[in-house]
Amino acid sequence: MRKILLLTKTIFISGVLLAQDQAPNEPGEKGTLQVNGSVDAYYRFNLNHAKSVQQTNNFTSFTNTHNSFELGMASLKASYTKGRAGVVVDLGFGTRAKEFSYNESGVAQAIKQAYITYALTDAVRLSAGKWGTHLGYELLDPQLNRNYSMSYMFSYGPFSHTGLKADFTLGKGFGVMAGVANPTDYLSAPWNKKFIIGQVSKTSENVNVYLNYVGGKDTAGIASNQLGLTASAKISDLFSLGYDGTVKMVKPEDGSSQSWWGSALYVNIDPSEKFGITLRGEYFDDSKGVITNPDGSALLGTSVVQGTLSFNIKPASGLTIIPEFRIDNAKAPVFIKNSGDGTRSTGSFLLAAVYAF
């Protein structure tokens, strides 16, 4: 009996010493760290050349310049995963990051994304923090888009959400996401009511479809509901298609109801790994003047059709050169000539370089 007690005591003490050796200074098994990033720069020339009135004739994000070489964004993203938990920190510096985090100031403008993840099971993952929106076809990081200039739907849709969400993998390519977040694009919003976000998706090797939702009351007390449908289809190694459609319904406190909507088709042709062509055609309708300037006046107050032809040239690994031609045509004369007169259409040439690692 004494030998059994002595053996038990020895095993217990050894276990305690082993635990002390591993904690707290020894974390045990190491996690996985991934680091990537990008840098992009561009030159844009608007063919109306409205220098006398300082008008760039641009109503979309990130390219509001004329006849100037510009740094788009320098970006660095790190993700660390250990077991079921993980963290993502995604920082950006430059015009794109500043416009993306337009509600913030100082260092907070550099935070594109920062969130914690935890996998409850293999089929359920929780995320808490700030992340890029699930709504829409185009993304903030230029290397993830084939066009360099942005669509109207991207520019006036949500950019980011800060809150808590759960992703459910249902099998056979089906997925569901549901969450609660601050008002759209706000990193901090004390006292404000929260937004509801959601997504239903079906993915496969060649076809992906996402039905998205964002709704709630903003910081001004204006209620909105936005639905979006995004899809992509790979027809062959040479040819693929993308689609983006959305409608946003706004209901101010006076009880009135207004909306804007848009629809875009992306046609992609890839003759080789080093050369690709994308034609984007978009129709955007804000004829009710829902989108406003800071003074409350309508930003567009009309409908716009835009066509963008972009060439993706990849001379080296990680580097993409994008010559781009774009034409915007509006129902009303919202663009400006050099004489100061209004015009319904405008054209632009843009040359961008994007390096991603």
C-alpha positions as CSV (number, residue, x, y, z in Angstrom):
1,M,0.0,0.0,0.0
2,R,2.9,2.4,0.9
3,K,4.5,1.6,-2.5
4,I,1.2,2.4,-4.3
5,L,0.8,5.7,-2.3
6,L,4.4,6.7,-3.0
7,L,4.0,5.9,-6.8
8,T,0.8,8.0,-6.9
9,K,2.4,10.9,-5.1
10,T,5.4,10.7,-7.5
11,I,3.1,10.8,-10.6
12,F,1.1,13.8,-9.1
13,I,4.3,15.8,-8.3
14,S,5.7,15.1,-11.8
15,G,2.5,16.3,-13.4
16,V,2.6,19.5,-11.4
17,L,6.2,20.2,-12.3
18,L,5.5,19.4,-16.0
19,A,2.6,21.9,-16.0
20,Q,4.7,24.5,-14.3
21,D,7.4,24.0,-17.0
22,Q,4.8,24.7,-19.8
23,A,2.9,27.6,-18.2
24,P,2.8,30.5,-18.2
25,N,6.0,31.1,-19.9
26,E,5.9,28.2,-22.4
27,P,2.8,28.4,-24.6
28,G,3.3,24.9,-25.9
29,E,2.2,24.2,-29.5
30,K,2.9,27.2,-31.8
31,G,0.2,28.7,-34.0
32,T,0.3,29.7,-37.7
33,L,1.2,33.2,-38.7
34,Q,0.6,34.6,-42.2
35,V,1.7,38.0,-43.4
36,N,0.8,39.6,-46.7
37,G,0.2,43.1,-48.2
38,S,0.1,45.3,-51.2
39,V,1.1,48.7,-52.6
40,D,-0.7,50.5,-55.4
41,A,-0.2,53.7,-57.3
42,Y,-2.1,55.3,-60.2
43,Y,-2.4,58.2,-62.7
44,R,-5.8,59.4,-63.9
45,F,-6.7,61.9,-66.6
46,N,-10.2,63.1,-67.1
47,L,-10.9,64.0,-70.7
48,N,-13.2,66.9,-69.9
49,H,-10.1,68.5,-68.4
50,A,-12.2,70.9,-66.3
51,K,-9.1,72.7,-64.8
52,S,-10.8,76.1,-64.7
53,V,-13.5,74.9,-62.3
54,Q,-11.3,72.3,-60.5
55,Q,-13.7,69.5,-61.3
56,T,-12.4,65.9,-61.5
57,N,-15.8,64.6,-62.8
58,N,-15.6,61.6,-60.4
59,F,-18.4,60.4,-58.2
60,T,-16.9,57.1,-57.1
61,S,-14.3,56.1,-54.5
62,F,-10.5,56.3,-54.4
63,T,-9.8,58.0,-57.8
64,N,-11.0,61.6,-57.2
65,T,-8.0,63.2,-59.0
66,H,-7.0,64.6,-62.4
67,N,-3.6,64.7,-64.1
68,S,-1.8,63.6,-60.9
69,F,0.4,60.7,-59.8
70,E,-1.1,59.2,-56.7
71,L,-0.4,56.6,-54.0
72,G,-3.5,54.6,-53.5
73,M,-2.6,52.6,-50.4
74,A,0.2,50.7,-48.7
75,S,-1.4,47.7,-46.9
76,L,-0.1,45.1,-44.5
77,K,-2.2,42.2,-43.1
78,A,-1.3,39.7,-40.5
79,S,-3.4,36.7,-39.3
80,Y,-2.5,34.3,-36.5
81,T,-4.3,31.0,-35.8
82,K,-3.7,28.6,-32.9
83,G,-6.2,25.8,-32.3
84,R,-9.7,27.1,-32.7
85,A,-8.9,30.8,-32.0
86,G,-7.4,33.4,-34.3
87,V,-6.9,37.1,-34.9
88,V,-6.6,39.3,-38.0
89,V,-5.0,42.7,-38.1
90,D,-5.3,44.5,-41.5
91,L,-3.8,48.0,-41.7
92,G,-3.7,50.5,-44.6
93,F,-2.1,53.8,-45.3
94,G,-3.1,56.2,-48.1
95,T,-6.1,57.6,-49.8
96,R,-8.0,54.3,-50.1
97,A,-7.7,53.5,-46.4
98,K,-8.6,57.1,-45.4
99,E,-11.8,57.1,-47.6
100,F,-12.6,53.5,-46.4
101,S,-12.6,54.6,-42.7
102,Y,-14.1,58.1,-43.4
103,N,-16.0,58.1,-40.1
104,E,-12.7,57.8,-38.1
105,S,-9.8,60.1,-37.5
106,G,-6.1,59.7,-36.6
107,V,-4.7,56.2,-36.2
108,A,-8.1,54.6,-36.4
109,Q,-8.3,55.5,-40.1
110,A,-5.5,52.9,-40.7
111,I,-7.6,50.0,-39.3
112,K,-9.1,48.4,-42.3
113,Q,-9.9,45.2,-40.3
114,A,-9.2,44.0,-36.8
115,Y,-11.1,41.0,-35.5
116,I,-10.9,37.9,-33.4
117,T,-12.3,34.5,-34.5
118,Y,-13.2,31.4,-32.6
119,A,-14.5,28.1,-34.1
120,L,-17.1,26.6,-31.8
121,T,-17.2,23.6,-34.1
122,D,-15.9,22.7,-37.5
123,A,-19.2,24.2,-38.9
124,V,-19.6,27.3,-36.7
125,R,-17.2,30.2,-36.4
126,L,-17.7,33.4,-34.4
127,S,-16.0,36.7,-35.3
128,A,-15.8,39.9,-33.2
129,G,-14.3,43.3,-34.2
130,K,-14.2,45.2,-37.5
131,W,-14.3,43.6,-40.9
132,G,-15.0,44.5,-44.6
133,T,-18.6,44.3,-45.6
134,H,-20.0,41.1,-47.1
135,L,-22.3,43.1,-49.4
136,G,-21.1,43.7,-53.0
137,Y,-18.8,42.3,-55.7
138,E,-15.9,44.7,-55.4
139,L,-13.4,44.9,-52.5
140,L,-11.2,47.5,-50.9
141,D,-7.8,45.9,-51.7
142,P,-7.0,46.7,-55.4
143,Q,-5.3,43.3,-56.1
144,L,-8.7,41.6,-55.4
145,N,-10.4,43.6,-58.2
146,R,-9.8,43.4,-62.0
147,N,-11.0,47.0,-62.5
148,Y,-9.0,49.7,-60.7
149,S,-11.7,52.4,-60.5
150,M,-14.7,51.5,-58.4
151,S,-18.3,51.1,-59.2
152,Y,-21.1,53.4,-57.9
153,M,-22.6,50.5,-55.9
154,F,-19.3,49.9,-54.1
155,S,-18.9,53.7,-53.4
156,Y,-22.3,54.2,-51.8
157,G,-22.9,50.7,-50.3
158,P,-21.5,49.8,-46.9
159,F,-17.7,49.6,-46.5
160,S,-17.3,47.9,-43.1
161,H,-19.0,46.5,-40.0
162,T,-18.0,46.4,-36.4
163,G,-19.7,43.9,-34.2
164,L,-20.3,40.2,-33.7
165,K,-21.2,37.6,-36.4
166,A,-21.5,33.8,-36.7
167,D,-20.7,31.9,-39.9
168,F,-22.4,28.5,-40.3
169,T,-21.2,25.9,-42.9
170,L,-24.2,23.7,-43.7
171,G,-22.6,21.3,-46.2
172,K,-23.0,20.8,-50.0
173,G,-21.7,24.4,-50.5
174,F,-24.4,26.1,-48.5
175,G,-23.5,28.7,-45.9
176,V,-25.3,31.2,-43.6
177,M,-24.0,34.3,-41.8
178,A,-25.9,36.3,-39.2
179,G,-24.7,39.1,-37.0
180,V,-25.3,42.3,-35.1
181,A,-23.1,45.4,-35.7
182,N,-22.8,49.2,-35.1
183,P,-24.3,51.5,-37.7
184,T,-22.6,50.9,-41.0
185,D,-19.0,52.1,-41.3
186,Y,-18.7,53.2,-37.6
187,L,-15.9,51.7,-35.5
188,S,-17.6,53.1,-32.3
189,A,-21.3,54.1,-31.9
190,P,-22.3,54.3,-28.2
191,W,-26.0,54.8,-27.5
192,N,-27.0,54.0,-31.1
193,K,-29.2,51.1,-32.1
194,K,-27.5,48.2,-33.8
195,F,-27.7,46.9,-37.4
196,I,-28.6,43.4,-38.4
197,I,-26.5,41.8,-41.1
198,G,-26.9,38.5,-42.9
199,Q,-25.9,36.3,-45.8
200,V,-27.0,33.1,-47.5
201,S,-24.5,31.6,-49.9
202,K,-24.1,28.6,-52.3
203,T,-20.6,27.9,-53.6
204,S,-19.2,25.4,-55.9
205,E,-16.2,24.9,-58.2
206,N,-17.5,27.0,-61.0
207,V,-20.5,29.0,-59.6
208,N,-20.9,31.1,-56.5
209,V,-24.0,33.0,-55.4
210,Y,-24.4,35.3,-52.3
211,L,-27.7,36.9,-51.1
212,N,-26.8,39.7,-48.6
213,Y,-28.7,41.9,-46.2
214,V,-27.8,45.0,-44.0
215,G,-30.5,46.9,-42.1
216,G,-31.0,49.2,-39.1
217,K,-31.1,52.9,-38.0
218,D,-28.1,55.1,-38.6
219,T,-26.7,57.7,-36.2
220,A,-29.2,60.3,-37.6
221,G,-32.1,58.0,-36.8
222,I,-32.8,57.1,-40.5
223,A,-33.9,53.5,-41.0
224,S,-32.6,51.6,-44.0
225,N,-32.7,48.1,-45.5
226,Q,-30.3,47.0,-48.2
227,L,-30.5,43.8,-50.2
228,G,-27.7,42.6,-52.5
229,L,-27.1,39.7,-54.9
230,T,-23.6,38.8,-56.0
231,A,-22.7,35.9,-58.3
232,S,-19.7,34.6,-60.3
233,A,-19.5,31.9,-62.9
234,K,-16.4,30.3,-64.5
235,I,-17.4,29.3,-68.0
236,S,-13.9,28.1,-69.0
237,D,-10.3,28.9,-68.3
238,L,-10.7,31.7,-70.9
239,F,-14.0,33.2,-69.9
240,S,-15.8,34.1,-66.7
241,L,-18.7,36.3,-65.5
242,G,-19.5,38.3,-62.4
243,Y,-22.7,40.0,-61.3
244,D,-23.6,42.6,-58.7
245,G,-27.0,44.0,-57.9
246,T,-28.3,45.9,-54.9
247,V,-31.2,48.1,-53.7
248,K,-31.2,50.3,-50.6
249,M,-34.5,51.4,-49.2
250,V,-34.4,54.4,-46.8
251,K,-37.1,55.6,-44.5
252,P,-36.5,58.9,-42.6
253,E,-38.3,59.7,-39.4
254,D,-41.0,61.7,-41.3
255,G,-42.3,58.4,-42.6
256,S,-41.4,58.9,-46.3
257,S,-39.8,56.1,-48.3
258,Q,-37.0,56.4,-50.9
259,S,-34.5,54.1,-52.5
260,W,-31.6,53.8,-54.9
261,W,-30.5,50.7,-56.8
262,G,-27.8,49.5,-59.2
263,S,-26.9,46.5,-61.3
264,A,-23.5,45.6,-62.9
265,L,-22.1,42.8,-65.1
266,Y,-18.4,41.9,-65.3
267,V,-17.1,40.1,-68.3
268,N,-13.6,38.6,-67.9
269,I,-11.4,37.2,-70.6
270,D,-8.1,35.6,-69.8
271,P,-6.0,34.6,-72.9
272,S,-3.1,33.7,-70.6
273,E,-1.9,33.8,-67.0
274,K,-0.1,37.1,-67.7
275,F,-2.8,38.9,-69.5
276,G,-6.5,39.5,-68.8
277,I,-9.3,41.8,-70.0
278,T,-12.4,42.9,-67.9
279,L,-15.3,44.9,-69.2
280,R,-17.6,46.3,-66.5
281,G,-21.0,47.7,-67.3
282,E,-23.1,49.3,-64.6
283,Y,-26.4,51.0,-64.3
284,F,-26.9,53.1,-61.1
285,D,-30.1,54.9,-60.3
286,D,-30.4,57.6,-57.6
287,S,-33.0,59.7,-59.4
288,K,-34.8,60.3,-56.1
289,G,-31.7,62.0,-54.6
290,V,-31.2,59.6,-51.6
291,I,-27.4,60.1,-51.6
292,T,-26.6,63.5,-50.4
293,N,-23.6,65.9,-49.9
294,P,-22.7,67.1,-46.4
295,D,-24.9,70.2,-46.9
296,G,-27.9,67.9,-47.6
297,S,-28.1,68.5,-51.4
298,A,-28.4,65.6,-53.7
299,L,-25.0,64.2,-54.8
300,L,-26.3,62.8,-58.1
301,G,-30.1,63.1,-58.3
302,T,-30.1,61.1,-61.5
303,S,-29.2,57.8,-63.1
304,V,-25.8,56.9,-64.5
305,V,-24.5,54.3,-66.9
306,Q,-20.8,53.6,-66.8
307,G,-18.6,51.3,-68.9
308,T,-15.0,50.4,-67.8
309,L,-12.5,48.5,-69.9
310,S,-9.5,47.3,-67.9
311,F,-6.4,45.4,-69.0
312,N,-4.6,43.3,-66.4
313,I,-0.9,42.9,-67.5
314,K,1.3,40.8,-65.2
315,P,5.0,41.1,-66.2
316,A,6.3,39.6,-63.0
317,S,5.0,37.6,-60.0
318,G,2.9,39.8,-57.7
319,L,2.9,42.8,-60.1
320,T,-0.2,43.9,-62.1
321,I,-0.3,46.9,-64.5
322,I,-3.8,48.1,-65.3
323,P,-4.4,50.5,-68.2
324,E,-8.1,51.5,-67.9
325,F,-10.6,53.4,-70.1
326,R,-13.9,54.6,-68.6
327,I,-17.0,56.4,-69.8
328,D,-19.8,57.7,-67.5
329,N,-23.1,58.9,-69.0
330,A,-25.8,60.4,-66.8
331,K,-29.4,61.3,-67.5
332,A,-28.8,64.8,-66.2
333,P,-25.8,67.1,-66.8
334,V,-23.9,66.3,-63.5
335,F,-20.4,66.4,-65.1
336,I,-18.6,69.7,-65.8
337,K,-16.7,70.9,-68.9
338,N,-13.7,73.2,-68.6
339,S,-16.0,76.1,-69.6
340,G,-18.0,75.5,-66.5
341,D,-21.0,74.2,-68.5
342,G,-22.7,71.0,-67.4
343,T,-22.6,67.9,-69.6
344,R,-24.2,64.5,-69.3
345,S,-21.0,62.4,-70.1
346,T,-17.4,62.2,-69.3
347,G,-14.4,60.0,-70.1
348,S,-11.3,59.1,-68.2
349,F,-8.0,57.2,-68.8
350,L,-6.2,55.6,-65.8
351,L,-3.0,53.8,-65.5
352,A,-2.4,51.8,-62.2
353,A,0.3,49.6,-60.8
354,V,-0.5,47.1,-58.0
355,Y,2.1,44.9,-56.3
356,A,0.8,42.2,-53.8
357,F,2.8,39.8,-51.7
